[in-house]
């Protein structure tokens, strides 16, 4: 989870990612941010995030991102 928070803070430094549950809903994370995030997550965790995974539920919070990364690592 810590590495995911570091990646998020690198993309948008001024946000409280530990407590925010509406990154997509509140437009905090835009399409460019999502593309950057996907790229960094794939590289850092050696996973492949398919287009089917690109849904708001997977990107609305750091916790949701963490759950997605763990699930993809276990596949």
PyMOL Python script that loads the backbone (N, CA, C, O; Angstrom):
from pymol import cmd

cmd.read_pdbstr("""\
ATOM      1  N   UNK A   1       0.836  -1.199   0.000  1.00  0.00           N
ATOM      2  CA  UNK A   1       0.000   0.000   0.000  1.00  0.00           C
ATOM      3  C   UNK A   1       0.870   1.247   0.000  1.00  0.00           C
ATOM      4  O   UNK A   1       0.538   2.239  -0.649  1.00  0.00           O
ATOM      5  N   UNK A   2       1.980   1.202   0.724  1.00  0.00           N
ATOM      6  CA  UNK A   2       2.866   2.367   0.826  1.00  0.00           C
ATOM      7  C   UNK A   2       3.387   2.790  -0.544  1.00  0.00           C
ATOM      8  O   UNK A   2       3.439   3.981  -0.851  1.00  0.00           O
ATOM      9  N   UNK A   3       3.772   1.817  -1.366  1.00  0.00           N
ATOM     10  CA  UNK A   3       4.301   2.130  -2.693  1.00  0.00           C
ATOM     11  C   UNK A   3       3.212   2.744  -3.570  1.00  0.00           C
ATOM     12  O   UNK A   3       3.499   3.645  -4.359  1.00  0.00           O
ATOM     13  N   UNK A   4       1.988   2.282  -3.450  1.00  0.00           N
ATOM     14  CA  UNK A   4       0.878   2.850  -4.213  1.00  0.00           C
ATOM     15  C   UNK A   4       0.666   4.303  -3.811  1.00  0.00           C
ATOM     16  O   UNK A   4       0.447   5.161  -4.666  1.00  0.00           O
ATOM     17  N   UNK A   5       0.730   4.582  -2.519  1.00  0.00           N
ATOM     18  CA  UNK A   5       0.591   5.967  -2.053  1.00  0.00           C
ATOM     19  C   UNK A   5       1.717   6.840  -2.600  1.00  0.00           C
ATOM     20  O   UNK A   5       1.478   7.983  -2.991  1.00  0.00           O
ATOM     21  N   UNK A   6       2.935   6.317  -2.631  1.00  0.00           N
ATOM     22  CA  UNK A   6       4.065   7.074  -3.186  1.00  0.00           C
ATOM     23  C   UNK A   6       3.843   7.388  -4.659  1.00  0.00           C
ATOM     24  O   UNK A   6       4.114   8.502  -5.107  1.00  0.00           O
ATOM     25  N   UNK A   7       3.353   6.413  -5.410  1.00  0.00           N
ATOM     26  CA  UNK A   7       3.098   6.618  -6.836  1.00  0.00           C
ATOM     27  C   UNK A   7       2.013   7.678  -7.026  1.00  0.00           C
ATOM     28  O   UNK A   7       2.159   8.578  -7.853  1.00  0.00           O
ATOM     29  N   UNK A   8       0.934   7.570  -6.265  1.00  0.00           N
ATOM     30  CA  UNK A   8      -0.146   8.560  -6.356  1.00  0.00           C
ATOM     31  C   UNK A   8       0.356   9.960  -6.019  1.00  0.00           C
ATOM     32  O   UNK A   8       0.017  10.925  -6.704  1.00  0.00           O
ATOM     33  N   UNK A   9       1.160  10.072  -4.968  1.00  0.00           N
ATOM     34  CA  UNK A   9       1.684  11.378  -4.557  1.00  0.00           C
ATOM     35  C   UNK A   9       2.639  11.941  -5.604  1.00  0.00           C
ATOM     36  O   UNK A   9       2.774  13.159  -5.725  1.00  0.00           O
ATOM     37  N   UNK A  10       3.301  11.071  -6.359  1.00  0.00           N
ATOM     38  CA  UNK A  10       4.161  11.524  -7.433  1.00  0.00           C
ATOM     39  C   UNK A  10       3.372  12.104  -8.596  1.00  0.00           C
ATOM     40  O   UNK A  10       3.860  12.980  -9.309  1.00  0.00           O
ATOM     41  N   UNK A  11       2.160  11.619  -8.784  1.00  0.00           N
ATOM     42  CA  UNK A  11       1.308  12.097  -9.872  1.00  0.00           C
ATOM     43  C   UNK A  11       0.547  13.354  -9.452  1.00  0.00           C
ATOM     44  O   UNK A  11       0.468  14.322 -10.209  1.00  0.00           O
ATOM     45  N   UNK A  12      -0.014  13.331  -8.239  1.00  0.00           N
ATOM     46  CA  UNK A  12      -0.769  14.479  -7.707  1.00  0.00           C
ATOM     47  C   UNK A  12      -0.304  14.709  -6.275  1.00  0.00           C
ATOM     48  O   UNK A  12      -0.870  14.130  -5.348  1.00  0.00           O
ATOM     49  N   UNK A  13       0.716  15.544  -6.075  1.00  0.00           N
ATOM     50  CA  UNK A  13       1.348  15.677  -4.755  1.00  0.00           C
ATOM     51  C   UNK A  13       0.489  16.275  -3.644  1.00  0.00           C
ATOM     52  O   UNK A  13       0.754  16.006  -2.472  1.00  0.00           O
ATOM     53  N   UNK A  14      -0.504  17.056  -3.954  1.00  0.00           N
ATOM     54  CA  UNK A  14      -1.206  17.798  -2.909  1.00  0.00           C
ATOM     55  C   UNK A  14      -2.446  17.115  -2.346  1.00  0.00           C
ATOM     56  O   UNK A  14      -3.180  17.729  -1.573  1.00  0.00           O
ATOM     57  N   UNK A  15      -2.695  15.875  -2.708  1.00  0.00           N
ATOM     58  CA  UNK A  15      -3.924  15.191  -2.295  1.00  0.00           C
ATOM     59  C   UNK A  15      -3.682  14.242  -1.115  1.00  0.00           C
ATOM     60  O   UNK A  15      -2.587  13.704  -0.953  1.00  0.00           O
ATOM     61  N   UNK A  16      -4.725  14.045  -0.293  1.00  0.00           N
ATOM     62  CA  UNK A  16      -4.682  13.110   0.833  1.00  0.00           C
ATOM     63  C   UNK A  16      -5.222  11.760   0.365  1.00  0.00           C
ATOM     64  O   UNK A  16      -6.405  11.464   0.527  1.00  0.00           O
ATOM     65  N   UNK A  17      -4.345  10.951  -0.214  1.00  0.00           N
ATOM     66  CA  UNK A  17      -4.770   9.689  -0.819  1.00  0.00           C
ATOM     67  C   UNK A  17      -5.137   8.627   0.201  1.00  0.00           C
ATOM     68  O   UNK A  17      -5.886   7.708  -0.128  1.00  0.00           O
ATOM     69  N   UNK A  18      -4.647   8.718   1.407  1.00  0.00           N
ATOM     70  CA  UNK A  18      -4.977   7.713   2.422  1.00  0.00           C
ATOM     71  C   UNK A  18      -6.449   7.763   2.809  1.00  0.00           C
ATOM     72  O   UNK A  18      -7.033   6.738   3.162  1.00  0.00           O
ATOM     73  N   UNK A  19      -7.052   8.942   2.746  1.00  0.00           N
ATOM     74  CA  UNK A  19      -8.431   9.105   3.193  1.00  0.00           C
ATOM     75  C   UNK A  19      -9.430   9.359   2.076  1.00  0.00           C
ATOM     76  O   UNK A  19     -10.636   9.268   2.305  1.00  0.00           O
ATOM     77  N   UNK A  20      -8.965   9.672   0.884  1.00  0.00           N
ATOM     78  CA  UNK A  20      -9.866   9.993  -0.223  1.00  0.00           C
ATOM     79  C   UNK A  20     -10.445   8.724  -0.828  1.00  0.00           C
ATOM     80  O   UNK A  20      -9.709   7.787  -1.141  1.00  0.00           O
ATOM     81  N   UNK A  21     -11.750   8.694  -0.991  1.00  0.00           N
ATOM     82  CA  UNK A  21     -12.447   7.538  -1.562  1.00  0.00           C
ATOM     83  C   UNK A  21     -13.152   7.901  -2.869  1.00  0.00           C
ATOM     84  O   UNK A  21     -13.938   7.110  -3.389  1.00  0.00           O
ATOM     85  N   UNK A  22     -12.872   9.101  -3.404  1.00  0.00           N
ATOM     86  CA  UNK A  22     -13.589   9.589  -4.578  1.00  0.00           C
ATOM     87  C   UNK A  22     -12.628  10.193  -5.610  1.00  0.00           C
ATOM     88  O   UNK A  22     -12.897  11.264  -6.154  1.00  0.00           O
ATOM     89  N   UNK A  23     -11.537   9.526  -5.874  1.00  0.00           N
ATOM     90  CA  UNK A  23     -10.532  10.061  -6.806  1.00  0.00           C
ATOM     91  C   UNK A  23     -11.103  10.255  -8.202  1.00  0.00           C
ATOM     92  O   UNK A  23     -10.805  11.254  -8.856  1.00  0.00           O
ATOM     93  N   UNK A  24     -11.907   9.328  -8.662  1.00  0.00           N
ATOM     94  CA  UNK A  24     -12.518   9.429  -9.985  1.00  0.00           C
ATOM     95  C   UNK A  24     -13.780  10.289  -9.913  1.00  0.00           C
ATOM     96  O   UNK A  24     -13.964  11.197 -10.723  1.00  0.00           O
ATOM     97  N   UNK A  25     -14.638  10.001  -8.951  1.00  0.00           N
ATOM     98  CA  UNK A  25     -15.916  10.713  -8.838  1.00  0.00           C
ATOM     99  C   UNK A  25     -15.730  12.221  -8.721  1.00  0.00           C
ATOM    100  O   UNK A  25     -16.521  12.986  -9.272  1.00  0.00           O
ATOM    101  N   UNK A  26     -14.693  12.654  -8.009  1.00  0.00           N
ATOM    102  CA  UNK A  26     -14.442  14.093  -7.815  1.00  0.00           C
ATOM    103  C   UNK A  26     -13.431  14.655  -8.812  1.00  0.00           C
ATOM    104  O   UNK A  26     -12.970  15.787  -8.657  1.00  0.00           O
ATOM    105  N   UNK A  27     -13.087  13.880  -9.824  1.00  0.00           N
ATOM    106  CA  UNK A  27     -12.170  14.312 -10.895  1.00  0.00           C
ATOM    107  C   UNK A  27     -10.792  14.705 -10.377  1.00  0.00           C
ATOM    108  O   UNK A  27     -10.123  15.549 -10.973  1.00  0.00           O
ATOM    109  N   UNK A  28     -10.370  14.108  -9.285  1.00  0.00           N
ATOM    110  CA  UNK A  28      -9.023  14.342  -8.760  1.00  0.00           C
ATOM    111  C   UNK A  28      -8.019  13.635  -9.664  1.00  0.00           C
ATOM    112  O   UNK A  28      -6.950  14.166  -9.966  1.00  0.00           O
ATOM    113  N   UNK A  29      -8.379  12.445 -10.084  1.00  0.00           N
ATOM    114  CA  UNK A  29      -7.559  11.655 -10.993  1.00  0.00           C
ATOM    115  C   UNK A  29      -8.198  11.726 -12.375  1.00  0.00           C
ATOM    116  O   UNK A  29      -9.270  11.165 -12.603  1.00  0.00           O
ATOM    117  N   UNK A  30      -7.529  12.423 -13.298  1.00  0.00           N
ATOM    118  CA  UNK A  30      -8.065  12.563 -14.654  1.00  0.00           C
ATOM    119  C   UNK A  30      -7.503  11.475 -15.563  1.00  0.00           C
ATOM    120  O   UNK A  30      -6.746  10.614 -15.116  1.00  0.00           O
ATOM    121  N   UNK A  31      -7.872  11.517 -16.826  1.00  0.00           N
ATOM    122  CA  UNK A  31      -7.460  10.455 -17.752  1.00  0.00           C
ATOM    123  C   UNK A  31      -5.941  10.383 -17.896  1.00  0.00           C
ATOM    124  O   UNK A  31      -5.385   9.288 -17.978  1.00  0.00           O
ATOM    125  N   UNK A  32      -5.268  11.520 -17.928  1.00  0.00           N
ATOM    126  CA  UNK A  32      -3.804  11.506 -18.002  1.00  0.00           C
ATOM    127  C   UNK A  32      -3.208  10.895 -16.742  1.00  0.00           C
ATOM    128  O   UNK A  32      -2.262  10.111 -16.812  1.00  0.00           O
ATOM    129  N   UNK A  33      -3.761  11.254 -15.594  1.00  0.00           N
ATOM    130  CA  UNK A  33      -3.300  10.690 -14.327  1.00  0.00           C
ATOM    131  C   UNK A  33      -3.503   9.188 -14.257  1.00  0.00           C
ATOM    132  O   UNK A  33      -2.658   8.464 -13.731  1.00  0.00           O
ATOM    133  N   UNK A  34      -4.630   8.719 -14.789  1.00  0.00           N
ATOM    134  CA  UNK A  34      -4.902   7.280 -14.797  1.00  0.00           C
ATOM    135  C   UNK A  34      -3.893   6.554 -15.678  1.00  0.00           C
ATOM    136  O   UNK A  34      -3.375   5.505 -15.296  1.00  0.00           O
ATOM    137  N   UNK A  35      -3.610   7.111 -16.861  1.00  0.00           N
ATOM    138  CA  UNK A  35      -2.622   6.486 -17.750  1.00  0.00           C
ATOM    139  C   UNK A  35      -1.247   6.439 -17.097  1.00  0.00           C
ATOM    140  O   UNK A  35      -0.552   5.426 -17.184  1.00  0.00           O
ATOM    141  N   UNK A  36      -0.854   7.518 -16.449  1.00  0.00           N
ATOM    142  CA  UNK A  36       0.428   7.541 -15.737  1.00  0.00           C
ATOM    143  C   UNK A  36       0.447   6.510 -14.619  1.00  0.00           C
ATOM    144  O   UNK A  36       1.428   5.791 -14.435  1.00  0.00           O
ATOM    145  N   UNK A  37      -0.639   6.452 -13.885  1.00  0.00           N
ATOM    146  CA  UNK A  37      -0.762   5.519 -12.768  1.00  0.00           C
ATOM    147  C   UNK A  37      -0.691   4.072 -13.252  1.00  0.00           C
ATOM    148  O   UNK A  37       0.021   3.254 -12.670  1.00  0.00           O
ATOM    149  N   UNK A  38      -1.426   3.759 -14.311  1.00  0.00           N
ATOM    150  CA  UNK A  38      -1.413   2.395 -14.860  1.00  0.00           C
ATOM    151  C   UNK A  38       0.006   2.009 -15.256  1.00  0.00           C
ATOM    152  O   UNK A  38       0.469   0.912 -14.943  1.00  0.00           O
ATOM    153  N   UNK A  39       0.683   2.904 -15.939  1.00  0.00           N
ATOM    154  CA  UNK A  39       2.048   2.631 -16.380  1.00  0.00           C
ATOM    155  C   UNK A  39       2.974   2.359 -15.196  1.00  0.00           C
ATOM    156  O   UNK A  39       3.742   1.397 -15.213  1.00  0.00           O
ATOM    157  N   UNK A  40       2.902   3.193 -14.188  1.00  0.00           N
ATOM    158  CA  UNK A  40       3.769   3.032 -13.017  1.00  0.00           C
ATOM    159  C   UNK A  40       3.420   1.781 -12.211  1.00  0.00           C
ATOM    160  O   UNK A  40       4.313   1.087 -11.724  1.00  0.00           O
ATOM    161  N   UNK A  41       2.133   1.493 -12.069  1.00  0.00           N
ATOM    162  CA  UNK A  41       1.730   0.291 -11.336  1.00  0.00           C
ATOM    163  C   UNK A  41       2.191  -0.972 -12.062  1.00  0.00           C
ATOM    164  O   UNK A  41       2.680  -1.913 -11.437  1.00  0.00           O
ATOM    165  N   UNK A  42       2.031  -0.984 -13.391  1.00  0.00           N
ATOM    166  CA  UNK A  42       2.456  -2.153 -14.159  1.00  0.00           C
ATOM    167  C   UNK A  42       3.953  -2.384 -14.014  1.00  0.00           C
ATOM    168  O   UNK A  42       4.403  -3.519 -13.860  1.00  0.00           O
ATOM    169  N   UNK A  43       4.715  -1.308 -14.063  1.00  0.00           N
ATOM    170  CA  UNK A  43       6.170  -1.422 -13.948  1.00  0.00           C
ATOM    171  C   UNK A  43       6.594  -1.821 -12.534  1.00  0.00           C
ATOM    172  O   UNK A  43       7.413  -2.724 -12.360  1.00  0.00           O
ATOM    173  N   UNK A  44       6.046  -1.157 -11.545  1.00  0.00           N
ATOM    174  CA  UNK A  44       6.446  -1.388 -10.156  1.00  0.00           C
ATOM    175  C   UNK A  44       6.079  -2.787  -9.658  1.00  0.00           C
ATOM    176  O   UNK A  44       6.866  -3.428  -8.962  1.00  0.00           O
ATOM    177  N   UNK A  45       4.886  -3.255 -10.016  1.00  0.00           N
ATOM    178  CA  UNK A  45       4.381  -4.508  -9.462  1.00  0.00           C
ATOM    179  C   UNK A  45       4.417  -5.666 -10.460  1.00  0.00           C
ATOM    180  O   UNK A  45       3.941  -6.760 -10.154  1.00  0.00           O
ATOM    181  N   UNK A  46       4.972  -5.437 -11.637  1.00  0.00           N
ATOM    182  CA  UNK A  46       5.094  -6.467 -12.670  1.00  0.00           C
ATOM    183  C   UNK A  46       3.747  -7.126 -12.957  1.00  0.00           C
ATOM    184  O   UNK A  46       3.612  -8.349 -12.922  1.00  0.00           O
ATOM    185  N   UNK A  47       2.756  -6.281 -13.241  1.00  0.00           N
ATOM    186  CA  UNK A  47       1.407  -6.746 -13.551  1.00  0.00           C
ATOM    187  C   UNK A  47       0.986  -6.138 -14.886  1.00  0.00           C
ATOM    188  O   UNK A  47       1.635  -5.228 -15.402  1.00  0.00           O
ATOM    189  N   UNK A  48      -0.096  -6.651 -15.429  1.00  0.00           N
ATOM    190  CA  UNK A  48      -0.697  -6.065 -16.622  1.00  0.00           C
ATOM    191  C   UNK A  48      -2.129  -5.681 -16.276  1.00  0.00           C
ATOM    192  O   UNK A  48      -2.929  -6.522 -15.867  1.00  0.00           O
ATOM    193  N   UNK A  49      -2.437  -4.406 -16.444  1.00  0.00           N
ATOM    194  CA  UNK A  49      -3.775  -3.899 -16.166  1.00  0.00           C
ATOM    195  C   UNK A  49      -4.509  -3.823 -17.500  1.00  0.00           C
ATOM    196  O   UNK A  49      -4.200  -2.982 -18.344  1.00  0.00           O
ATOM    197  N   UNK A  50      -5.473  -4.700 -17.675  1.00  0.00           N
ATOM    198  CA  UNK A  50      -6.211  -4.770 -18.937  1.00  0.00           C
ATOM    199  C   UNK A  50      -7.259  -3.653 -19.003  1.00  0.00           C
ATOM    200  O   UNK A  50      -7.622  -3.078 -17.977  1.00  0.00           O
ATOM    201  N   UNK A  51      -7.738  -3.353 -20.204  1.00  0.00           N
ATOM    202  CA  UNK A  51      -8.800  -2.344 -20.332  1.00  0.00           C
ATOM    203  C   UNK A  51     -10.028  -2.668 -19.478  1.00  0.00           C
ATOM    204  O   UNK A  51     -10.718  -1.754 -19.026  1.00  0.00           O
ATOM    205  N   UNK A  52     -10.307  -3.944 -19.254  1.00  0.00           N
ATOM    206  CA  UNK A  52     -11.457  -4.337 -18.424  1.00  0.00           C
ATOM    207  C   UNK A  52     -11.307  -3.876 -16.973  1.00  0.00           C
ATOM    208  O   UNK A  52     -12.300  -3.720 -16.262  1.00  0.00           O
ATOM    209  N   UNK A  53     -10.063  -3.659 -16.537  1.00  0.00           N
ATOM    210  CA  UNK A  53      -9.801  -3.208 -15.161  1.00  0.00           C
ATOM    211  C   UNK A  53      -9.953  -1.695 -15.009  1.00  0.00           C
ATOM    212  O   UNK A  53      -9.985  -1.184 -13.890  1.00  0.00           O
ATOM    213  N   UNK A  54     -10.045  -0.983 -16.125  1.00  0.00           N
ATOM    214  CA  UNK A  54     -10.100   0.478 -16.087  1.00  0.00           C
ATOM    215  C   UNK A  54     -11.511   0.971 -15.806  1.00  0.00           C
ATOM    216  O   UNK A  54     -12.147   1.607 -16.646  1.00  0.00           O
ATOM    217  N   UNK A  55     -11.983   0.663 -14.608  1.00  0.00           N
ATOM    218  CA  UNK A  55     -13.307   1.088 -14.166  1.00  0.00           C
ATOM    219  C   UNK A  55     -13.145   1.941 -12.903  1.00  0.00           C
ATOM    220  O   UNK A  55     -12.198   1.745 -12.141  1.00  0.00           O
ATOM    221  N   UNK A  56     -14.053   2.870 -12.682  1.00  0.00           N
ATOM    222  CA  UNK A  56     -13.924   3.753 -11.514  1.00  0.00           C
ATOM    223  C   UNK A  56     -13.760   3.022 -10.189  1.00  0.00           C
ATOM    224  O   UNK A  56     -13.024   3.484  -9.317  1.00  0.00           O
ATOM    225  N   UNK A  57     -14.430   1.898 -10.027  1.00  0.00           N
ATOM    226  CA  UNK A  57     -14.345   1.159  -8.755  1.00  0.00           C
ATOM    227  C   UNK A  57     -12.917   0.756  -8.423  1.00  0.00           C
ATOM    228  O   UNK A  57     -12.573   0.655  -7.245  1.00  0.00           O
ATOM    229  N   UNK A  58     -12.078   0.523  -9.423  1.00  0.00           N
ATOM    230  CA  UNK A  58     -10.690   0.122  -9.175  1.00  0.00           C
ATOM    231  C   UNK A  58      -9.762   1.304  -8.929  1.00  0.00           C
ATOM    232  O   UNK A  58      -8.642   1.118  -8.453  1.00  0.00           O
ATOM    233  N   UNK A  59     -10.208   2.510  -9.242  1.00  0.00           N
ATOM    234  CA  UNK A  59      -9.331   3.675  -9.180  1.00  0.00           C
ATOM    235  C   UNK A  59      -9.844   4.788  -8.259  1.00  0.00           C
ATOM    236  O   UNK A  59      -9.228   5.851  -8.196  1.00  0.00           O
ATOM    237  N   UNK A  60     -10.930   4.575  -7.561  1.00  0.00           N
ATOM    238  CA  UNK A  60     -11.528   5.634  -6.741  1.00  0.00           C
ATOM    239  C   UNK A  60     -10.789   5.885  -5.428  1.00  0.00           C
ATOM    240  O   UNK A  60     -10.991   6.923  -4.797  1.00  0.00           O
ATOM    241  N   UNK A  61      -9.940   4.951  -5.010  1.00  0.00           N
ATOM    242  CA  UNK A  61      -9.198   5.147  -3.759  1.00  0.00           C
ATOM    243  C   UNK A  61      -7.908   4.334  -3.790  1.00  0.00           C
ATOM    244  O   UNK A  61      -7.752   3.419  -4.598  1.00  0.00           O
ATOM    245  N   UNK A  62      -6.995   4.684  -2.901  1.00  0.00           N
ATOM    246  CA  UNK A  62      -5.751   3.928  -2.779  1.00  0.00           C
ATOM    247  C   UNK A  62      -6.051   2.498  -2.348  1.00  0.00           C
ATOM    248  O   UNK A  62      -5.372   1.566  -2.780  1.00  0.00           O
ATOM    249  N   UNK A  63      -7.057   2.316  -1.506  1.00  0.00           N
ATOM    250  CA  UNK A  63      -7.436   0.972  -1.057  1.00  0.00           C
ATOM    251  C   UNK A  63      -7.930   0.132  -2.225  1.00  0.00           C
ATOM    252  O   UNK A  63      -7.586  -1.045  -2.336  1.00  0.00           O
ATOM    253  N   UNK A  64      -8.734   0.732  -3.096  1.00  0.00           N
ATOM    254  CA  UNK A  64      -9.237   0.005  -4.266  1.00  0.00           C
ATOM    255  C   UNK A  64      -8.087  -0.347  -5.202  1.00  0.00           C
ATOM    256  O   UNK A  64      -8.056  -1.445  -5.758  1.00  0.00           O
ATOM    257  N   UNK A  65      -7.152   0.564  -5.379  1.00  0.00           N
ATOM    258  CA  UNK A  65      -5.980   0.301  -6.217  1.00  0.00           C
ATOM    259  C   UNK A  65      -5.164  -0.838  -5.631  1.00  0.00           C
ATOM    260  O   UNK A  65      -4.719  -1.728  -6.355  1.00  0.00           O
ATOM    261  N   UNK A  66      -4.971  -0.810  -4.332  1.00  0.00           N
ATOM    262  CA  UNK A  66      -4.215  -1.856  -3.647  1.00  0.00           C
ATOM    263  C   UNK A  66      -4.882  -3.217  -3.843  1.00  0.00           C
ATOM    264  O   UNK A  66      -4.207  -4.209  -4.118  1.00  0.00           O
ATOM    265  N   UNK A  67      -6.197  -3.263  -3.703  1.00  0.00           N
ATOM    266  CA  UNK A  67      -6.937  -4.523  -3.881  1.00  0.00           C
ATOM    267  C   UNK A  67      -6.786  -5.028  -5.315  1.00  0.00           C
ATOM    268  O   UNK A  67      -6.611  -6.226  -5.534  1.00  0.00           O
ATOM    269  N   UNK A  68      -6.854  -4.122  -6.292  1.00  0.00           N
ATOM    270  CA  UNK A  68      -6.704  -4.525  -7.691  1.00  0.00           C
ATOM    271  C   UNK A  68      -5.301  -5.072  -7.947  1.00  0.00           C
ATOM    272  O   UNK A  68      -5.146  -6.110  -8.590  1.00  0.00           O
ATOM    273  N   UNK A  69      -4.284  -4.380  -7.446  1.00  0.00           N
ATOM    274  CA  UNK A  69      -2.902  -4.820  -7.643  1.00  0.00           C
ATOM    275  C   UNK A  69      -2.697  -6.203  -7.019  1.00  0.00           C
ATOM    276  O   UNK A  69      -2.106  -7.081  -7.649  1.00  0.00           O
ATOM    277  N   UNK A  70      -3.173  -6.405  -5.802  1.00  0.00           N
ATOM    278  CA  UNK A  70      -3.029  -7.708  -5.147  1.00  0.00           C
ATOM    279  C   UNK A  70      -3.729  -8.812  -5.935  1.00  0.00           C
ATOM    280  O   UNK A  70      -3.197  -9.911  -6.089  1.00  0.00           O
ATOM    281  N   UNK A  71      -4.924  -8.506  -6.429  1.00  0.00           N
ATOM    282  CA  UNK A  71      -5.674  -9.490  -7.206  1.00  0.00           C
ATOM    283  C   UNK A  71      -4.920  -9.857  -8.488  1.00  0.00           C
ATOM    284  O   UNK A  71      -4.834 -11.030  -8.852  1.00  0.00           O
ATOM    285  N   UNK A  72      -4.374  -8.844  -9.169  1.00  0.00           N
ATOM    286  CA  UNK A  72      -3.647  -9.094 -10.418  1.00  0.00           C
ATOM    287  C   UNK A  72      -2.328  -9.838 -10.167  1.00  0.00           C
ATOM    288  O   UNK A  72      -1.897 -10.633 -11.002  1.00  0.00           O
ATOM    289  N   UNK A  73      -1.704  -9.586  -9.044  1.00  0.00           N
ATOM    290  CA  UNK A  73      -0.465 -10.300  -8.716  1.00  0.00           C
ATOM    291  C   UNK A  73      -0.738 -11.768  -8.443  1.00  0.00           C
ATOM    292  O   UNK A  73       0.131 -12.610  -8.672  1.00  0.00           O
ATOM    293  N   UNK A  74      -1.909 -12.084  -7.964  1.00  0.00           N
ATOM    294  CA  UNK A  74      -2.246 -13.461  -7.619  1.00  0.00           C
ATOM    295  C   UNK A  74      -2.825 -14.257  -8.778  1.00  0.00           C
ATOM    296  O   UNK A  74      -3.078 -15.455  -8.645  1.00  0.00           O
ATOM    297  N   UNK A  75      -3.034 -13.607  -9.906  1.00  0.00           N
ATOM    298  CA  UNK A  75      -3.587 -14.316 -11.078  1.00  0.00           C
ATOM    299  C   UNK A  75      -2.518 -15.089 -11.798  1.00  0.00           C
ATOM    300  O   UNK A  75      -2.798 -15.742 -12.803  1.00  0.00           O
TER     301      UNK A  75
END
""", "prot")
cmd.dss("prot")
cmd.show_as("cartoon", "prot")
cmd.util.cbc("prot")
cmd.orient("prot")
